[in-house]
Amino acid sequence: METKVGVKEFRANLPSYLESLSPIAITRHGETIGYYIPARGGRKQAELDALKEAAATLESMMSALRISEDDIAGDFKARRAADKR
């Protein structure tokens, strides 16, 4: 069963509807004018924890090698420029 909400309610409560996992029919004066269909569900806590751990590991490695984000970006730009030649 789909959820039906008026366009004003949908706009007013947009952040909460964006968290929805099921399609929402949007209505105006009782007529369905469109649908919000979520592309994918929210990230699971395990995914977020894994991303945080990966970021911490990368930061630790960069610190040990004494390189900065600017160093990495500079290397990337240089390699990209070399590949275009």
C-alpha positions as CSV (number, residue, x, y, z in Angstrom):
1,M,0.0,0.0,0.0
2,E,1.4,3.4,-1.0
3,T,1.5,6.4,1.3
4,K,-0.4,9.4,0.0
5,V,0.4,13.0,1.1
6,G,-0.6,16.4,-0.1
7,V,2.0,18.5,-1.8
8,K,2.0,21.1,1.0
9,E,2.5,18.5,3.6
10,F,5.2,16.8,1.5
11,R,7.1,20.1,1.1
12,A,6.7,21.0,4.8
13,N,8.0,17.6,6.0
14,L,10.5,16.9,3.1
15,P,13.4,15.8,5.3
16,S,11.4,13.1,7.0
17,Y,9.9,11.9,3.7
18,L,13.4,11.6,2.1
19,E,14.2,9.0,4.8
20,S,11.3,6.9,3.6
21,L,12.0,3.5,2.1
22,S,8.7,3.1,0.2
23,P,7.2,5.2,-2.6
24,I,5.0,8.2,-1.7
25,A,2.1,9.4,-3.9
26,I,2.0,13.2,-3.8
27,T,-1.5,14.7,-4.3
28,R,-3.0,18.1,-5.0
29,H,-6.8,18.5,-4.3
30,G,-7.0,14.7,-4.0
31,E,-5.5,14.0,-7.4
32,T,-2.1,12.2,-7.6
33,I,0.3,14.6,-9.3
34,G,3.5,12.6,-8.9
35,Y,5.5,10.1,-6.9
36,Y,8.6,10.2,-4.8
37,I,10.4,6.9,-5.3
38,P,13.5,6.5,-3.1
39,A,16.6,5.4,-5.1
40,R,18.0,3.4,-2.3
41,G,17.7,2.9,1.4
42,G,19.8,4.8,3.9
43,R,23.3,3.6,4.9
44,K,23.4,0.9,7.5
45,Q,25.4,1.6,10.6
46,A,27.9,-1.1,9.7
47,E,28.6,0.8,6.4
48,L,29.1,4.1,8.3
49,D,31.4,2.4,10.8
50,A,33.5,0.9,8.0
51,L,33.8,4.2,6.3
52,K,34.9,5.9,9.5
53,E,37.5,3.2,10.1
54,A,38.8,3.5,6.6
55,A,39.1,7.3,7.0
56,A,41.0,6.9,10.3
57,T,43.4,4.3,8.7
58,L,44.0,6.6,5.7
59,E,44.7,9.5,8.0
60,S,47.1,7.4,10.1
61,M,49.0,6.2,6.9
62,M,49.3,9.8,5.6
63,S,50.6,11.0,8.9
64,A,53.2,8.2,9.1
65,L,54.3,9.1,5.5
66,R,54.2,12.8,6.3
67,I,52.1,13.7,3.3
68,S,49.1,16.0,3.2
69,E,45.9,16.0,1.2
70,D,47.5,18.8,-0.9
71,D,50.4,16.5,-1.8
72,I,48.0,13.8,-2.9
73,A,45.9,16.3,-5.0
74,G,49.1,17.7,-6.6
75,D,50.3,14.2,-7.5
76,F,46.9,13.4,-9.0
77,K,46.9,16.6,-11.1
78,A,50.4,15.9,-12.3
79,R,49.6,12.4,-13.4
80,R,46.4,13.4,-15.0
81,A,48.2,16.1,-17.0
82,A,50.9,13.6,-18.0
83,D,48.2,11.1,-19.2
84,K,46.6,13.8,-21.4
85,R,49.9,14.3,-23.3
